[in-house]
Amino acid sequence: MAISFNAALGTSPMMLALREKRGEILAANMANADTPNFKARDLDFSTALKQATTEQTLLAHTQSGHFAPEMPFLGAKLKYRNPNQVSLDGNTVEEHIEQAKFAENAMQYQASLQFLGGKFNELRSALTGQI
């Protein structure tokens, strides 16, 4: 009987990948806090996870010389953040909000990582018969 890692791990690997991508987006926002006309972006995690678990169809390029199609990462579509107050230079990054969202995402990433580690421990326990 073969082990289906997709069935055993569920959505945990996708959650981890989405948390990683969101961390990159939030870090890019903070890095561009002083860039004129930069627009802060984020993704709706729950919608992206729902789309990632239901949509498994991706475009593929048929010739090696073709460009790969730009696809949203695991169904995640970036959205512009509505700032409380836009700066005079048109930048919409609010550092305190970005830092809070980055910290929240980092904690959720760590929780997802621990949850996935627990799933691997359960698989190892089932395979070896040891608790």
C-alpha positions in Angstrom: 0.0 0.0 0.0 1.5 3.3 -1.1 1.6 6.4 1.2 -0.1 9.5 -0.2 1.8 12.4 1.2 -0.9 14.8 -0.2 -3.5 13.0 1.9 -1.3 12.6 4.9 -0.1 16.2 5.1 -3.2 17.9 3.9 -2.9 21.6 3.2 0.1 22.2 5.6 2.7 22.4 2.8 0.6 24.9 0.9 0.0 26.9 4.0 3.7 27.0 4.7 4.5 28.1 1.1 1.8 30.8 1.2 3.1 32.1 4.5 6.6 32.2 3.0 5.4 34.2 0.0 3.5 36.6 2.2 6.6 37.2 4.3 8.5 38.1 1.1 5.7 40.5 0.1 5.6 42.2 3.5 9.4 42.5 3.6 9.4 44.1 0.1 6.8 46.6 1.4 9.0 47.5 4.4 12.1 47.7 2.1 10.3 50.2 -0.1 8.9 52.4 2.7 10.9 55.4 1.4 10.4 54.8 -2.3 8.2 57.5 -3.9 4.9 56.3 -5.3 5.4 52.7 -4.0 2.1 51.0 -3.3 2.0 48.5 -0.5 0.7 45.1 -1.4 -0.5 42.0 0.4 -2.5 38.8 -0.3 -5.6 37.6 1.3 -4.3 34.4 2.9 -7.6 32.6 3.4 -8.8 33.2 -0.2 -5.4 32.2 -1.6 -5.4 29.0 0.5 -8.9 28.1 -0.7 -8.0 28.7 -4.3 -4.7 26.8 -3.9 -6.5 23.7 -2.6 -9.3 23.8 -5.2 -7.4 24.9 -8.3 -4.7 22.5 -9.5 -4.7 23.5 -13.1 -1.7 25.6 -14.2 -0.6 26.7 -17.6 2.5 25.1 -19.1 4.8 26.3 -21.9 5.1 23.7 -24.7 8.4 24.9 -26.2 11.6 25.5 -24.4 12.0 28.9 -26.1 8.6 30.2 -24.8 8.3 32.3 -21.7 6.7 30.6 -18.8 3.2 32.1 -18.1 3.0 34.4 -15.1 0.7 32.7 -12.7 -0.3 33.9 -9.3 1.6 32.0 -6.6 -0.6 29.0 -5.5 -3.7 31.0 -6.5 -2.6 34.0 -4.5 -3.5 37.3 -6.1 -1.7 40.4 -4.8 -3.9 43.2 -3.7 -3.0 46.8 -3.0 -3.4 47.8 0.7 -5.6 50.7 1.5 -3.5 53.0 3.7 -4.9 55.0 6.6 -2.9 58.0 5.3 -1.0 58.3 2.1 2.4 60.1 2.4 3.1 63.2 0.4 5.3 61.4 -2.1 2.5 58.9 -2.9 3.9 56.0 -0.9 1.2 53.8 0.8 3.6 51.9 3.1 2.8 52.4 6.8 5.8 50.9 8.6 4.1 50.1 11.9 1.3 48.2 10.1 3.8 46.3 7.9 5.9 45.4 10.9 2.9 44.1 12.8 1.6 42.1 9.9 5.2 40.7 9.3 5.5 39.6 12.9 2.0 38.1 12.8 2.8 36.2 9.6 6.2 35.0 11.1 4.4 33.6 14.1 1.8 31.8 11.9 4.6 30.5 9.7 6.3 29.0 12.8 3.0 27.5 13.9 2.5 26.0 10.4 6.1 24.6 10.5 5.5 23.0 13.9 2.2 21.6 12.7 3.8 20.1 9.6 6.6 18.7 11.8 4.0 17.0 13.9 2.5 15.4 10.9 5.9 14.0 9.9 6.3 12.7 13.4 3.0 10.9 13.2 3.9 9.4 9.9 7.3 8.2 11.3 5.5 6.7 14.3 3.0 4.9 12.1 5.8 3.5 9.9 8.1 2.4 12.7 5.4 1.4 15.2 7.1 3.4 18.0 5.4 6.1 19.9 
